[in-house]
Amino acid sequence: MKKASFVRGEKTMSKTVLGLIASSSLSTAFWCAPAWAQASAPAVQGAVAGAVAADDEVGGEIIVTAQKRAQRLLDVPSAVSVVTPALLRDSGAKDLVDVSQLTPGVIVSPVAQGGRTMQTFTIRGIGNDDFRPNGNPSAAVHVDGVYQSSSALVGGQIFDVERVEVLKGPQGTLYGRNTTAGAVNIISRKPGDRFEGNISAEYGRFKSFRVEAGLGGPLSDTVGVRVSGVYDRSDGYYTNLGSGTAAGFRLNPAIPGNPDPGVNDKAARSRFFAGRAVLAYDSDQGTAITANLHGFRERGGAAQFERIFAIGAFPANRPYTFDVSFDPYLRKSSYGGSLTLQQDLSDDIFLTGIAGYEYMKQSFASQIDASPLRGAADFLYRDRLNQKSLEVRMQNRNSDTLDWTIGASGFRDKIKLISTLDFSDSLRTLVGSDYRQSREGWAAFADGTYHLGDKWKVGVGIRYTKESSDFDGTTVDLNPYGVTANAFPSLPLTFAKDYSGSNVSGRATLSYQPNSSTNIYLSFGRGFKAGGFDGSTSMNDVEANPFGDEKVWAYEGGVKFLPRGGIVQVEASAFYYDYSGLQANSVRISNGLANAVRVNVGKARIYGAELTATVRPVDRLEMQLSGAFLSSKITRIISDSPAEAARRLGNKLPFAPPATLSGTIRYSIPLSNDLELVPYVSGRYITDHYSEIDNYLQVQGYFLANAQLELRRKDSWSVAAWVRNLTDRSYTATYLIPSLATASRLRGEPRTYGVRLGFEW
């Protein structure tokens, strides 16, 4: 979001208006055939999926597809966190923010304007703060093998999930594009070898209600189907106090008075529903085809920013309140599909192809400084995204000598961005923009792991990626009242820009397995995040220019001790990152306005360590403790503003707390042969950190605790009572600070509680 630190304008209400000015915010032909795209491994199906679920219940071996082949978590020479079916169920995780609470070194941040379906990832201090859908996430999120090109897509399919895999650190070979932070694989449940179903319904505080169901199984010896869906609604926990004393304010008689929507204690009410249908064909001739159709729809206000400091006559907001001259809203819908083919070419070699399509449109009206005046922080966005993708790869089955994968992938999308910024109470006008962006890229990759005897393995991978994008559009001073202050002499602006680049990335690994339960590994690699364009509102031609690639050189070592059913299991890693081309907002002065524009601002170094220990001291009791320790420092800043450069040099990266600690305790108390009582508690502590690169205001550290008590009859029914944020801790999820004069916060959810009833068969 672009923010202006000051304006030159009329002095009426000057102390109130100063600091409020903000500015913020893709159409070429598309391929007729589905484009190529990055994709993760095909979802684990059949026996493998069953093994994951069954083994995890007893602390057994977990099967993952982090290297695009089914293998034990132990055998992967990198840090991978797996949120298993049992953990998803016990924790009641509903979105990726919940999942991150269970994953050391990972912070998933909600985006106020994005609702529950938009989150941004930060893994080991590397993340993305761009909420516009044309931006490139730093962690490549894949849902059932399909790459999600925008943060606006990632949260729409978090239901009926089999597991979530979080790959930490640059993934420059098998995933490639936009993986400076890592990669995330979300794997939904697939039809099994028998008909089974489940349904759960829960009701909680703020009149929250959620029902989730799935049903699937074989239609014949070769065909299976699974259908699932979710409906989730809540009145939310935010109240809009309306315009208050600013109601009716106008700078000029020609300007309509500032409206007042009145008090609304359900300003963040939301409704979300989604569905998925999976049809799977598996012949005895070595051919498997999976078709996946899905979609979601979201309506509501979503959480909003609170004003932290008094601005003129307006005091800071009380917790969970904001005061704006309209009721914010969000309307978002999306649908898509994928087709996965796996074909045996011989007894040892098979081919995999994944084609995907995603469509999303959204509109939302919101405000970022929670002021009742219309000073450009009021905005209306209307976005549309089309994405097509394909990946084809050939690989051998797991071997005792050499495991290899070769392939090619490609990707295209086009995005339309329309925005309106309301300057009525500051500059007496509205500014509109209409932008279009199209992107395409293709890549070729090869990866191999050679077994040096029974204990040593050497892995080498390389990837070549070619990227290009076009960005064109207009920005216009709409002047609807005919009394504009002419604050934007550079408007109207028309531009047509392009970006292209190529990159070579990859990784080398060395691992030693002294026994069947231990893996010690070293890795060295390079990842990148493609350049692109700032999707917020450009006020001059320079602001529309592209920024370049972001690159990370990564060095990591670790050990995994994962004995099957062991009393103690340990995963530990240490890493060092050389981070260059850092993409972030930077001050650019234009026509007396200080605007924040996304550019390559400099370099940073990051190092840290992570440890996860799982202990099962007695039968049915499992305790897990995780810790992530991080040091980040900006070592170079490039800026037009010497003051900005001096202010940022040496700062910590956003969402990079020095320490995060989390733990879970689960105990199963048998009441009869098939009836058990399962108490579960979890907690996470995050130390003080910053949510913006200027390090203006520190997010105070906080501890969150959750608890659940569930009575469960095996393969039948369950009833549970749960509470989240047990201590009702008031905490900040995100600060938005354009300057020291004005700042706002997105406060985290207060204590919630409820009950859940579930059936499975």
N, C-alpha and C positions, 0 to 999 in steps of 0.2 A: 504494500500500500504506500503510495507516494504521500508524503506529508510536506507541507510548507511550514518552515519555522517562523516566518514572518510575512506580512503583506504590507503593501503600501496602499492605503485606502482611507476612507473617511474615519474620523475619530469617534463617531457616535458608537457607543458601547465598545470603545476601543480595547479596554482591558479584557473584555469578554470575548471579543472577536479575535484578538491577537492570539496566534498559536493554534487557531481552529482550522486554518485553511489547509486543506488536504487535497491531493489529487491522486487518483488511482485508476487503475482502471477500475480467420485466419482465412481468391478462392480459385485454385487451379484445378484442372481435371484430375480425377483419380483413376487409378488402374481399374479396368473393368473386372479383371479377375482378382481374387483375394490376394492381398499383398503378403510379403514375407515379413515375419516378425520374430522377435525374441520370444522364446518360450522355455518354460522349465520342463522338467521331466514329466512324462505322462503320469497321471495319478496312479498310485499303487492300487491294484485291483485284485479281486479274487483271494487266493490263498495268502498272498503277501499282506493284504490289508487285514485279513483276519488274524494273521500272526502278530501284527502290530498291536492290535487291541488286546488280544488274549495275553501275550507275553507281558505287556506293560502292567497288567493288573497284579502280577506276581514279581515285579521287578526284573523281568527278563530282558532279552535283547530287543532293542528297538530298531526297526528297519526304516531307513530313510532313503530319499532320492535326491539328496543334496548334490551329488555328482552325476545326476541324470541316469542313474542306474540303481536298482534296488540293492542295498548293501547295509550291513550293520553300521549303526552309528559309530561304533568303536573303530571301524576301518576308514572313516573319513578323516584325512589329515588336516583338519581345520576346526575352528570353533563353530559348532552348530547347536543351537538350543531348540529343543523339540517340545512343544506343548501337546501332550498326548490326549486321547479321548477321555481318560479318567480325570486328568487335571482340568480339562475343559468343563466337564460335568460338575466336578466338585467346586470349582471356583465360580461357576455361573458366568463365565466370560461371554459377553454379548458383542464385543467389538474389539478392534485391534488395540485400543487404549487399555482394555482389560487384559488382553494377552501380554502386553508389555510389562504389566505389573508382575508377571511370572518369569520374566526374562532378564537376566543381568546384563547391564551395559546398554540397554535399549530404552529409549523414551519415545513413546508415540503421543503426539500432541494433538488435542482437538483443535479444530478451526471453527471459530464462532460462526462465520458465514456459511460453513460447509455442512452443518448438521452432523448427524451421526454417521453419514456415509463418506466423510472426508477427514482423513488424518494424515499427518506428516511424520515420517520416521527420522529419528536421529540414532545412529548406532555408533558407539564408541566416539562420540563427539562430532561425527560427520552427519549433516542433515540438510534439510531443505526448508526454507521459510517462505517459499513462494506459494500463495494459495490460489493463484490463477491457473486455470486448467491447461494452459499452453506451456507451463513450466515443466522441467525435468526433475522427477523425484530422484533423491540420492540413493535410495534403496529400491532395487527392481522388484516390484511385487508381481507375482504370478498366481493366478487362480486357475487351478486344473490345467496348468501348462500354458496359459495365455498371459502374455505380458500386458500389464495395465499401465498405459502411458501417462496417466494423470492421477494426481492425488485425489481428484474428485470421483474416481472409480473404485478405489481400493476397499471401501467399507461396505459396499452393497451386497456382498455375497458371504458375509460371516454368519452363516446358519447351516445346520446339518453338516458340520465340519468334522472330518475324520481326524485331522491334526494340522498343526502349523509348524513349519520349519523356518528358523531364522538363521541364515548364513551370515556370519559376522566378518567384516573386512571386505576389501575389494574382490570382486568375482570376475576377473578379467578374461577368462577363457570360455567357459560354458554359458555364461550369462552376458558378459560383455558390457552392453550399453547401460549407462547410468547405474553403475554399481560401485561408486566410490565408498559408500557406506556398507553395502552388503546386498543381500537378496532375501526375499521372503517367499516361501511356497505355501499357499493355502490350498489344502487338498480336501475336497468334499467327499461325502460318503457315496459309494457306488453300489449297484445291485450286487448282492452276494449269491450264494448257491442255494439259498432257501428264502421263502417269503418272510419278511420281518418288517415290523413297523414300530414307531414310537410317537408319542405325543406328550407334550408338557405344557402346562399353563401356570403362570404365576401372576400374583397381584401384589402391589407394593405401594409405598408412600408416593404422594403426588399423583394418586390415581393411575399409577403405572400398571399396564397390563400387557403381557406378552404370551403368545401361544406359538409354539413351533412343532411341526409334525413332519414325518417322513414315512414313506411306505415303498417297499421294493422287493424284488426277487426275480426268479427265472420265469420267463414266459414259455420257454422251450429248452431243449438241451443246449442251444447256442445263443439264445437271446434273453437278455435280462433288462429290467426297467426299474428306475427309482424316481419317485416324485416327492418333492419336499417343499415346504413353504414356512413363512413366519409372518406374524402380524405383531407390531410393537407400538404402543402408544403411551404418552405421558403428558400430564399437564405442565411439567417442568417446574423449576424452582426459582424462576426469575420473575420479578414484577416491574412493569414499565409504569413509572409515575407520571408520564406525560410531560407536557411542556411547562407546566407550572407557571411561574412568573413571566416566562418568555412567550406565553400564548399571545397571539395577536401581534407580536413584534414585526415591524417592517422598517426598512431603510428608506423607502420611497412609497408615496401613495399608490404608484402604479403596481407595486408588488403586493400580492396577496399576503394577508397576515399569516404569521406562523401558526399552523394548525395545532390543535390539542386533542389527542386521541383519548384523553382521560386515563384513569388508573386501570391497569389490566394485570391482575395477578396470575394470568395464564399466558403471558407474552411469549413464553418459550414452549408452549404446547406443541407437540409433534406427533405425527403418525407415519409409520413406516411399514410397508409390506413388500415381500419379495417371494419369488418362487423359482424353482429349478426342476427340470425334467432331464433325466439321463437315460439314454437307450444304448445298451452295450451288446455287441455281437462278437462272439468268440468261436471260431470254427475249429475243427480238428485238423485243418490244413495249414495252420500257422498264420491265420489272418484274424486280427482283432480290430474292431471299429467301435469307437465310442462317440456318440453325438450328445452334445450338451446344449440345452436351451435355458436361458435364465433372464431374469429382469427384476427391477425393483422400482418402487415409487416412494417418495418422501414428501411430506407436507408439514409445515410448521414454522415456528419462529426461531428455534435453536437458541443456544446460550448466547449472551451478549456481553460486551465489555462494560465494565464499571469505570467511572471516572475516579482517579486516584487523588488528584489534587483539586483544590478549589480553583475555579477559573472565573475571575471577576465576581459577580454576584452569586455564582453557582457553587455551593460547597461540594466536597467529595461525596460520592454516593455511599449509602449504607450497603452492607453486604447483601448480595443477591437482588439489588435494585439498579435500575438505570432510568434516565429520563430523556426521552427523545420525542420528537414531534410526530411520530408515526409508529405504528406497530410493525416491527421487522417481520419479514416472512421469507420462507424458502419453499420453492417448488422445484422438485428434481425428479426426473424419471430416466430410466436406462433399460436397455435390453441388449442381448447379444447371444452369441452361440459359438461353439467350437466343434470341430470334427477331428478326431484323433485316429490315425491309422498306425497299427503296428503289424509288420509283415515279416515273417521269417524268410530269409534268403538262403539259409542253409541251417544245419544243426547248430552252428555256433554264431551266426551273424544274422542280425535283424535290422530292419529299417523302421524308423519312426517319423511320422509327419503330423504336425499339428497346425491346423488353420483356424484362425479366430477372427471374430468381428465383434466390436463393441460400439454402441451408440449411447450418447448421453446428452440431455438438454436440461438446463437449469436456469432459474431466474431467482434472484434474491435482492431484497431491499434491506439495507443494514446501515449501521453507523459505528465508527471505531473509537470515537472519543467520548461517547455517551453524553454529549451536550444537547440541550434542548434547542439550540440554534442551528440553522442551516448554513454551515460554513465549509462545505465541500467534503466533510466527513460523512455526510448523508449521500448514499449512492444506490443506484439500481444497476445490477448486472444481469445480462442475458447471454448465456453461453451455449454453444452447441459443439459436440465432438463426434467425429466418425473415425474409427480405427480399424484397420485391416492388418492381418498378420499371418505369417507362415514360417514354420521351421521344419527342415528336413535333416535328419541325421542318420548315420549308419554306425553301428557299433557291434562289438562282440559281446557274448555273454561272459559273466564273470569267469576269469581264467586263473590258473595257478602260475601263469608265466607273464602274460601281457593283457591288460585291459585297455582298450582303445575306443575312441569316439572321434568321428569326423562329421562335419556338417556345414550347413549354410542357413542363414536366417535373414529375414527382411521385415520391414515395417513401414507402414505409411499411415498418417492420420491427417485430418484437416479439422481446424478449429475456428469457430466464429465467435468473436468477442464484441459485445455491444454494451456500452456503459453510459450512464448519465450521472454527473456529479452536480450536486446542488450547492451553489454559492449564493443563494438568495439573500441571506442575512449577512453577507460579508462583501461580495463584489457585485451583487444585484444581477446575477445571471446564472445560467446553467451551461455546463460544458458537456458535449456529447462526443462519443468516439465509436467508430465502427471498424473493427480490425479483422483480418483473416490471416491465418497461418497454416501452411502446409509443410509437413515434414516427411522425409523418407530416408531410409537407411538400409544397408545390407551388410552382411558380415559372413566371413568364412572362418571356421575354427577347427582345431585338432587338439586332442588331449590323449595322453597315454600314461599308464602306470606300469612300470616294469618291476617284476618280482625278482629280487636278488636272493634266491634261496627261500627259506621258510620265514625269515624274520625281517628282512630289509626290503623296502620298496622305494623306487624313485619315480616321481611324477613330473611330467613336463607338459605344458599346454600353451598354445599361442592362438591369438585371434586378431584378424584384420577387420576393421570396421570403417565404412564410408558413410558419412552423414551429410545431408543438405536440407535446408529449409528456406521458405519464402515467407515474408511478412509484409503485408501492405494494408493501407487503410487511411482513414481521415480522422482528424480531431477538429471540432467546430465549436466556436462560441455561439450557442443557440440564441442568446439574447431574446428570450421570450417576452420580456417586459418592455423592451425598447429603451431601457435606461442603464445599460451595462456601464461599468466603470472602466471598460476597455483595458482590463488588467492583463490581457493576453494578446499583445500586438502581433505575435507570431502566428496567430490563428486567422483563418483556417489553415490547417496543416494537412498535406497529402504526401504520402511517402510510399516507397516500394523498396524493400531491402531484401537481401539474401545472405545466407550463411552456408558455408560448406567446409568440411574438414574430414580428415581421416586419422585413424589411430591404430597403433599396434599395442596390444595388451596381452597379458598372460600370467603364468605362474609356474614356479618350480617347487617341488616338495621332496622331502626325505623323511621316511618314517621307519621306525624300528619297533617290532612287536616281539618282546622277549617271551611272551606266553600268550595264551588265548584270551586273556583278560586285559592286556595292557598295550597301549600304543603311545610311543613317544615320537613327536614329529617336529620338523622345522619347515617353514615355508617362506618364499620370497615372491612377490608379485607386484603387478601394476594394474590399476583400474582407472577408469575415466568416466566422466559425466559430460555429455555433449553440450556444446554451446547452444545458444538460442537467443530469444528475445524477451524483453520485459513486457509482460502482458498488461501492465497498468497504463494509465493514460499518459501519452507522450505529448508534451507541449511544444516541442521543436524537433527538428530533423535529427539532431544529435542524439536525443533521448531514444529514438527508434532504432539506433544502430545495434548490431548484434554483439553479444559477449562471447568469449572463447571457451574452450574446453576446460574442465576441472580435472586434475590428475592426482593420483595418490600412489606413491611407492610404499609398499607394506612389507614388514618383516615380523614374523610371528613364530613362536615356539610353544609347544604345549604337551601335556600328558593326559591320557584318558585311562582310568582304571575302572572298568565296568564288568566285573564278574557277574555272570548270569545268576540272578537271585541272591547276590552277595549282601552281606550285612552292611558293608560300606562300599559306595561307589563315588569316585572322585573325577572331576574334570577341571583342569587348570590350564591357563594360557597366559602368555605375556606378549606384548606387541609394541611396535614402534612404527609411526606413519610420518612420511614426508609429504605434506599436503600443499599443492600449488594450484594457482589459477582459481582460488576461492571465489565462488560466485555469491555476491551479496549486494544489498543496496548501498549506494554511495552518494554523497551529496553532490549535486550539480546545480550551479547557479544560472538561472535563466530569467531575464526580465524582472530582476529583483526578487524572485521567488526561489527558495532553496528546496529543490525537489530531490527525492531519493530515487535513483535509477539503478537497476540491476546491472552490474559490471563485474569484471574480475578485479578483486580488490587487493589481492596479495597472497601471502604464504602463511602456513602454520605448521607446527610440529605437535604430534600427539603421541603419548606413550601411556601404557597402563597394564593392568593385569586383572584376570577374572578367575574366580574359584566357585565351583558348585560341588557340594557334598550331599549325598543322599545316604541316610542312615536308617537301617531297619533293625533296631536292637532286639525287638521281640516280634513274635508273629503278629501280623495285622497292624503293626504300628510303623508308619513311615514319616520321617522328618527330612526336610530338605532345606539347606541354607546356602544362599548364593551371595557373592559379593563381587562388585566391579569397582575398580579403582582407576582413576583417570587423571592425567595432567595434560592440559592443552594450552598453547600459547601462540598468539599471532606474532610472527617474526618479521613480517614485511607488509607494509600498507602502501597502496597506490591510490591517490586521491587528488582531485582538483583543489580540495580544501586542506591547507596545511594544518589547520586546527583539528579537522577530522582525522588526518593521518597521525598526528601526535596523540589524539585521544584514543585511538584504536590500537596502536602499536603496543604489544605486550599483553593485550587483553586475552581473556579466555573465550573459547568458542561458545556459541549458544547451545543450550541444553547439553552441557558437558559437565555435570556435577563431579566433584572429586571422588565421591563415593556413592554407590547405591547398594543397599543391603535388602535382601528379601528372604522370606522363609515361609514354609508351609508345614503343618502338622496334620496328619490324617490317621485316624484310628478306627478300625472296624471292630465293633463289639457284637459278637454273634448272640442272637436271642433264641434261635432254633436252627434247624438244618438249612433253611433257606431264607431266614429273616435276620437282618442285621441293622444295627444303629451305627451311623457313621458321623461322628463329630469332625469338623474340618475348620481350621483357622489358618489365616495367612496374613502376612504383613509386609510392608515395604517402607524403607526409610531412604530419603533422598537428601543429600546435603545441600547447602546453599549453592546457587548457581545463577546464571544469567540466561535470559531468553532472547537477547538481542546482542548484536556484535559490538555495540558501543559500551556495553557494561554500565549503563546508566543506573539501573536499579536492580538490586539483587533479589532473586526469588528466594525467599526464606525456606530453609529445609523443613521437611515435614515427614511425619510417619502416618501411614494409613493402615488400618487393620480391618479385616473382614472375617466373618464367621458364618458357619452353616451347620445345622444339625439335621440329618436326613435319616428317615426310617425307610429301609429298602427291602423289598421282597425280590429275590433273584429272578430275573427274566419275567417280571410281572409288573409291580407297581412301586411307586415311591412317593413319599410326602416329606417336604423339607421346609424349615424356617431359616431365613437368612437375614443378615444385616451387613451392610457395607459402609465403610467409614465409621467404624464402631464408636469411636470417641468423638464423632461429629467435629472433626478437625476442619477449621476454615483455612484453606490453602489456595495459593495462586497457581494456576496451570500455565498461564502465559501472560507476559507483559507485552504491551505494544507501546513503545516510547519513541515518538518522532523527535522530541526535543525535551530538554529539562523543564520547559514551561507547561507541557501537557503530556499526560500519560494515562493509560487505561489498562485494566487487567481483566482477564477471563478467570473467574474464580471456579475452583473445582466443585464437584457435586457434594452437597452436605450428606449427613447420615441418611441412608435409605434402608428400608426393611420390608420384608414381605414373606409370602408363603408360596410354595410351588408344589404342584401335583403332577405326577408323571406316570405314564403307562408304556410298556413295551411288550412286544410279542414276537 
